[in-house]
Amino acid sequence: MSRLSWFLAGIGLGAFAVVQLRDNPRAQQAVDEIYEAAKDFGAAVADGYREREEELNKPAKRPTTPKK
């Protein structure tokens, strides 16, 4: 397919999705659930990143060697 065909197919699918979201409350609910799951995932990744950054920024403990 040419690029124009793919572009027109995308516009058609987008229009179909908009109509489904407008007319079908279950479709809107599904989108809302996906959106919430994506937000939760993003927050978990950000929290993990911050925790790991804190671990890496702590001063390293140096092993103590016994004095002879």
BELRALIN-V25529 format. One record per helix or strand. SS is the DSSP state (~ for helix, > for strand). FROM is the first residue (numbers start at 1). TO is the last residue. Records with the same first field share a line. If there is no record, write none. Layout:
SS = FROM-TO, FROM-TO
This chain:
~ = 3-23, 25-57
